[in-house]
Amino acid sequence: MARQHSHKEGGDVHHMVPLSTYYKVYGALIFCTILTVGVSSRVTGHNLGTWSDVIALAIASVKAGLVLAIFMHLKYEGKMNRVLLGTAFFFVVVLYFFCALDIFTRVMPINPLG
């Protein structure tokens, strides 16, 4: 008997995600968490410099994407929710850009001690 992956209730379409998908995403989240801990120079003793922050942020972005897509069911929602999420993401990037622009364009004080 084939599993039904969606059903209608009151005109809305609800998707039934198989339990195995949740287990796979859970495993991926655990793996990414272990990977994030491995990137940390405090834990492993390896110093990647500023790249450790960049790599950790990239891993966190992947984890957030998995949670948004699977656990929050955005993968199965309409295009309007994706547009709203993309708009919110765009404005967060703009906010970070202007904060970074402010920080990096400040005049550095002169150190009188040399």
TORZATOR-309519 format. One record per atom (N, C-alpha, C): residue in three letters; atom name; y, x, z. Coordinates in nm, 3 decimals. Atoms other than C-alpha are relative to their C-alpha. Example, Ala and Ser with C-alpha at 12.3 -4.5 7.8 and 13.67 -1.06 7.14 Angstrom:
2
resn/name/y/x/z
ala/N/-0.119/0.089/0.000
ala/CA/-0.450/1.230/0.780
ala/C/0.120/0.090/0.000
ser/N/-0.119/-0.082/-0.006
ser/CA/-0.106/1.367/0.714
ser/C/0.109/-0.077/0.073
This chain:
114
resn/name/y/x/z
met/N/-0.116/0.083/0.000
met/CA/0.000/0.000/0.000
met/C/0.125/0.089/0.000
ala/N/-0.121/-0.081/0.011
ala/CA/0.336/0.150/-0.103
ala/C/0.102/-0.044/0.104
arg/N/-0.103/0.031/-0.098
arg/CA/0.613/0.173/0.149
arg/C/0.124/-0.053/-0.069
gln/N/-0.124/0.053/0.052
gln/CA/0.923/-0.028/0.092
gln/C/0.114/0.082/0.057
his/N/-0.106/-0.089/-0.046
his/CA/1.229/0.198/0.108
his/C/0.133/-0.071/0.018
ser/N/-0.123/0.074/-0.024
ser/CA/1.492/-0.074/0.118
ser/C/-0.034/-0.147/0.012
his/N/0.016/0.144/-0.008
his/CA/1.524/-0.438/0.209
his/C/0.137/-0.063/0.011
lys/N/-0.128/0.071/-0.001
lys/CA/1.796/-0.699/0.181
lys/C/0.005/-0.092/0.121
glu/N/-0.023/0.088/-0.114
glu/CA/1.943/-0.879/0.476
glu/C/0.144/-0.047/-0.008
gly/N/-0.136/0.053/0.010
gly/CA/2.241/-1.104/0.422
gly/C/0.079/0.063/-0.114
gly/N/-0.069/-0.059/0.114
gly/CA/2.324/-0.941/0.090
gly/C/0.017/0.150/0.010
asp/N/-0.010/-0.144/-0.018
asp/CA/2.331/-0.588/0.236
asp/C/-0.134/0.065/-0.027
val/N/0.123/-0.075/0.025
val/CA/2.077/-0.328/0.130
val/C/-0.012/0.107/0.108
his/N/0.026/-0.099/-0.104
his/CA/1.929/-0.126/0.416
his/C/-0.116/0.087/-0.045
his/N/0.104/-0.092/0.042
his/CA/1.724/0.182/0.343
his/C/-0.086/0.038/0.119
met/N/0.096/-0.040/-0.102
met/CA/1.414/0.260/0.540
met/C/-0.037/0.145/-0.029
val/N/0.027/-0.142/0.019
val/CA/1.392/0.637/0.577
val/C/-0.133/0.030/0.069
pro/N/0.128/-0.032/-0.062
pro/CA/1.039/0.766/0.640
pro/C/0.019/0.093/0.121
leu/N/-0.007/-0.080/-0.122
leu/CA/0.978/0.924/0.979
leu/C/-0.017/0.148/-0.032
ser/N/0.020/-0.141/0.037
ser/CA/0.864/1.245/0.808
ser/C/0.132/0.066/-0.042
thr/N/-0.131/-0.053/0.039
thr/CA/1.218/1.287/0.667
thr/C/0.079/0.040/0.124
tyr/N/-0.070/-0.033/-0.124
tyr/CA/1.362/1.276/1.018
tyr/C/-0.058/0.126/0.065
tyr/N/0.062/-0.120/-0.057
tyr/CA/1.110/1.535/1.135
tyr/C/0.039/0.126/-0.078
lys/N/-0.040/-0.114/0.082
lys/CA/1.196/1.764/0.843
lys/C/0.145/0.040/0.028
val/N/-0.139/-0.029/-0.030
val/CA/1.569/1.735/0.914
val/C/0.012/0.058/0.140
tyr/N/0.000/-0.054/-0.136
tyr/CA/1.506/1.795/1.284
tyr/C/-0.045/0.147/-0.002
gly/N/0.046/-0.138/0.012
gly/CA/1.310/2.110/1.196
gly/C/0.105/0.090/-0.063
ala/N/-0.105/-0.077/0.064
ala/CA/1.590/2.226/0.967
ala/C/0.116/0.025/0.096
leu/N/-0.108/-0.018/-0.097
leu/CA/1.847/2.169/1.243
leu/C/-0.038/0.102/0.107
ile/N/0.046/-0.098/-0.098
ile/CA/1.639/2.365/1.493
ile/C/0.002/0.140/-0.061
phe/N/-0.001/-0.129/0.068
phe/CA/1.594/2.646/1.240
phe/C/0.141/0.053/-0.015
cys/N/-0.139/-0.044/0.016
cys/CA/1.968/2.656/1.170
cys/C/0.062/0.040/0.133
thr/N/-0.050/-0.038/-0.131
thr/CA/2.041/2.666/1.542
thr/C/-0.051/0.138/0.040
ile/N/0.058/-0.132/-0.029
ile/CA/1.805/2.961/1.587
ile/C/0.068/0.107/-0.087
leu/N/-0.069/-0.092/0.090
leu/CA/1.969/3.126/1.285
leu/C/0.142/0.029/0.049
thr/N/-0.135/-0.020/-0.054
thr/CA/2.314/3.074/1.438
thr/C/-0.003/0.092/0.121
val/N/0.014/-0.088/-0.117
val/CA/2.200/3.237/1.762
val/C/-0.032/0.141/-0.047
gly/N/0.034/-0.131/0.054
gly/CA/2.054/3.523/1.558
gly/C/0.119/0.071/-0.061
val/N/-0.120/-0.060/0.060
val/CA/2.388/3.579/1.383
val/C/0.095/0.051/0.109
ser/N/-0.090/-0.038/-0.109
ser/CA/2.567/3.607/1.717
ser/C/-0.025/0.145/0.043
ser/N/0.016/-0.141/-0.035
ser/CA/2.631/3.973/1.796
ser/C/-0.024/0.018/0.149
arg/N/0.023/-0.011/-0.143
arg/CA/2.623/3.904/2.169
arg/C/-0.147/-0.011/0.035
val/N/0.142/0.021/-0.029
val/CA/2.261/3.798/2.154
val/C/-0.086/0.108/-0.062
thr/N/0.087/-0.093/0.072
thr/CA/2.112/4.030/1.893
thr/C/0.043/0.145/0.012
gly/N/-0.049/-0.137/-0.007
gly/CA/2.328/4.336/1.942
gly/C/0.046/0.053/-0.135
his/N/-0.047/-0.040/0.133
his/CA/2.399/4.355/1.566
his/C/0.143/-0.050/-0.016
asn/N/-0.138/0.037/0.018
asn/CA/2.766/4.354/1.484
asn/C/0.027/-0.020/-0.148
leu/N/-0.033/0.030/0.139
leu/CA/2.850/4.181/1.158
leu/C/0.151/-0.010/-0.020
gly/N/-0.145/0.007/0.009
gly/CA/3.221/4.189/1.234
gly/C/0.046/-0.143/-0.017
thr/N/-0.052/0.135/0.022
thr/CA/3.420/3.893/1.109
thr/C/-0.098/-0.085/-0.081
trp/N/0.098/0.076/0.079
trp/CA/3.128/3.795/0.884
trp/C/-0.088/-0.087/0.088
ser/N/0.084/0.082/-0.087
ser/CA/2.935/3.665/1.184
ser/C/0.064/-0.137/0.021
asp/N/-0.068/0.129/-0.014
asp/CA/3.200/3.394/1.230
asp/C/-0.011/-0.083/-0.128
val/N/0.009/0.070/0.129
val/CA/3.195/3.307/0.860
val/C/-0.140/-0.056/-0.020
ile/N/0.139/0.045/0.017
ile/CA/2.815/3.286/0.852
ile/C/-0.032/-0.113/0.098
ala/N/0.024/0.106/-0.099
ala/CA/2.804/3.081/1.173
ala/C/0.068/-0.130/-0.041
leu/N/-0.070/0.119/0.046
leu/CA/3.063/2.840/1.030
leu/C/-0.071/-0.063/-0.120
ala/N/0.076/0.053/0.114
ala/CA/2.862/2.806/0.708
ala/C/-0.127/-0.071/0.046
ile/N/0.121/0.064/-0.053
ile/CA/2.545/2.729/0.905
ile/C/0.037/-0.131/0.069
ala/N/-0.045/0.123/-0.066
ala/CA/2.736/2.474/1.114
ala/C/0.036/-0.107/-0.103
ser/N/-0.033/0.095/0.105
ser/CA/2.860/2.312/0.793
ser/C/-0.126/-0.062/-0.060
val/N/0.127/0.052/0.051
val/CA/2.505/2.281/0.664
val/C/-0.060/-0.100/0.099
lys/N/0.053/0.089/-0.102
lys/CA/2.396/2.126/0.993
lys/C/0.078/-0.132/0.003
ala/N/-0.081/0.122/0.001
ala/CA/2.687/1.879/0.986
ala/C/-0.031/-0.085/-0.124
gly/N/0.035/0.073/0.122
gly/CA/2.601/1.786/0.628
gly/C/-0.133/-0.072/0.012
leu/N/0.129/0.064/-0.021
leu/CA/2.241/1.715/0.723
leu/C/0.012/-0.122/0.091
val/N/-0.017/0.112/-0.093
val/CA/2.345/1.496/1.014
val/C/0.073/-0.115/-0.068
leu/N/-0.075/0.104/0.070
leu/CA/2.599/1.308/0.802
leu/C/-0.086/-0.071/-0.104
ala/N/0.077/0.058/0.110
ala/CA/2.362/1.255/0.511
ala/C/-0.120/-0.081/0.049
ile/N/0.126/0.064/-0.038
ile/CA/2.040/1.163/0.692
ile/C/0.016/-0.089/0.122
phe/N/-0.005/0.078/-0.123
phe/CA/2.109/1.051/1.048
phe/C/0.107/-0.108/-0.003
met/N/-0.106/0.101/0.011
met/CA/2.432/0.868/0.964
met/C/-0.014/-0.082/-0.129
his/N/0.037/0.076/0.120
his/CA/2.277/0.736/0.638
his/C/0.108/-0.001/-0.109
leu/N/-0.100/-0.005/0.107
leu/CA/2.569/0.842/0.418
leu/C/-0.062/0.026/-0.136
lys/N/0.070/-0.025/0.126
lys/CA/2.318/0.949/0.156
lys/C/-0.030/-0.131/-0.073
tyr/N/0.040/0.127/0.058
tyr/CA/2.231/0.585/0.102
tyr/C/0.113/-0.102/-0.006
glu/N/-0.114/0.092/-0.001
glu/CA/2.577/0.430/0.138
glu/C/0.068/-0.002/-0.136
gly/N/-0.074/0.013/0.124
gly/CA/2.816/0.326/-0.133
gly/C/0.098/0.113/-0.021
lys/N/-0.092/-0.107/0.036
lys/CA/3.069/0.545/-0.305
lys/C/0.128/-0.001/0.084
met/N/-0.124/0.008/-0.077
met/CA/3.358/0.420/-0.092
met/C/-0.008/0.084/0.127
asn/N/0.015/-0.083/-0.120
asn/CA/3.221/0.586/0.221
asn/C/0.006/0.148/-0.034
arg/N/-0.007/-0.140/0.043
arg/CA/3.181/0.912/0.030
arg/C/0.143/0.041/-0.031
val/N/-0.141/-0.028/0.029
val/CA/3.540/0.889/-0.090
val/C/0.077/0.018/0.130
leu/N/-0.068/-0.012/-0.129
leu/CA/3.660/0.833/0.267
leu/C/-0.036/0.130/0.070
leu/N/0.043/-0.125/-0.061
leu/CA/3.455/1.125/0.395
leu/C/0.063/0.120/-0.072
gly/N/-0.062/-0.108/0.077
gly/CA/3.581/1.349/0.116
gly/C/0.149/0.011/0.026
thr/N/-0.143/-0.001/-0.030
thr/CA/3.940/1.248/0.186
thr/C/0.026/0.062/0.137
ala/N/-0.014/-0.057/-0.134
ala/CA/3.900/1.327/0.555
ala/C/-0.025/0.151/-0.002
phe/N/0.029/-0.143/0.012
phe/CA/3.743/1.663/0.469
phe/C/0.115/0.074/-0.067
phe/N/-0.112/-0.062/0.070
phe/CA/4.028/1.740/0.229
phe/C/0.118/0.023/0.095
phe/N/-0.113/-0.015/-0.090
phe/CA/4.290/1.678/0.496
phe/C/-0.029/0.098/0.114
val/N/0.034/-0.103/-0.099
val/CA/4.103/1.892/0.748
val/C/0.020/0.138/-0.061
val/N/-0.021/-0.129/0.068
val/CA/4.104/2.177/0.495
val/C/0.149/0.029/-0.013
val/N/-0.145/-0.020/0.010
val/CA/4.478/2.126/0.438
val/C/0.057/0.038/0.136
leu/N/-0.046/-0.033/-0.134
leu/CA/4.535/2.132/0.815
leu/C/-0.033/0.144/0.036
tyr/N/0.038/-0.138/-0.027
tyr/CA/4.340/2.456/0.853
tyr/C/0.080/0.099/-0.085
phe/N/-0.077/-0.088/0.088
phe/CA/4.523/2.607/0.556
phe/C/0.140/0.024/0.055
phe/N/-0.136/-0.017/-0.051
phe/CA/4.867/2.541/0.703
phe/C/0.001/0.071/0.136
cys/N/0.009/-0.075/-0.126
cys/CA/4.757/2.666/1.046
cys/C/-0.020/0.148/-0.027
ala/N/0.025/-0.140/0.035
ala/CA/4.623/2.986/0.891
ala/C/0.125/0.061/-0.064
leu/N/-0.123/-0.048/0.062
leu/CA/4.940/3.020/0.681
leu/C/0.105/0.033/0.106
asp/N/-0.095/-0.024/-0.108
asp/CA/5.150/2.993/0.996
asp/C/-0.037/0.125/0.078
ile/N/0.044/-0.115/-0.080
ile/CA/4.942/3.249/1.184
ile/C/0.018/0.130/-0.077
phe/N/-0.001/-0.125/0.076
phe/CA/4.921/3.507/0.905
phe/C/0.137/0.040/-0.054
thr/N/-0.133/-0.035/0.050
thr/CA/5.288/3.493/0.806
thr/C/0.099/0.028/0.111
arg/N/-0.090/-0.034/-0.111
arg/CA/5.432/3.559/1.150
arg/C/0.033/0.148/-0.004
val/N/-0.042/-0.139/-0.005
val/CA/5.627/3.881/1.197
val/C/-0.064/0.063/0.121
met/N/0.066/-0.070/-0.110
met/CA/5.432/4.125/1.405
met/C/0.105/0.076/0.081
pro/N/-0.099/-0.073/-0.081
pro/CA/5.632/4.264/1.700
pro/C/-0.025/0.151/-0.007
ile/N/0.010/-0.146/0.002
ile/CA/5.703/4.635/1.702
ile/C/-0.041/0.047/0.138
asn/N/0.048/-0.054/-0.127
asn/CA/5.515/4.820/1.971
asn/C/0.086/0.121/0.037
pro/N/-0.090/-0.112/-0.034
pro/CA/5.773/5.043/2.148
pro/C/-0.074/0.122/0.054
leu/N/0.075/-0.112/-0.057
leu/CA/5.498/5.260/2.300
leu/C/-0.075/0.080/-0.107
gly/N/0.057/-0.081/0.104
gly/CA/5.372/5.375/1.970
gly/C/-0.117/-0.057/-0.061
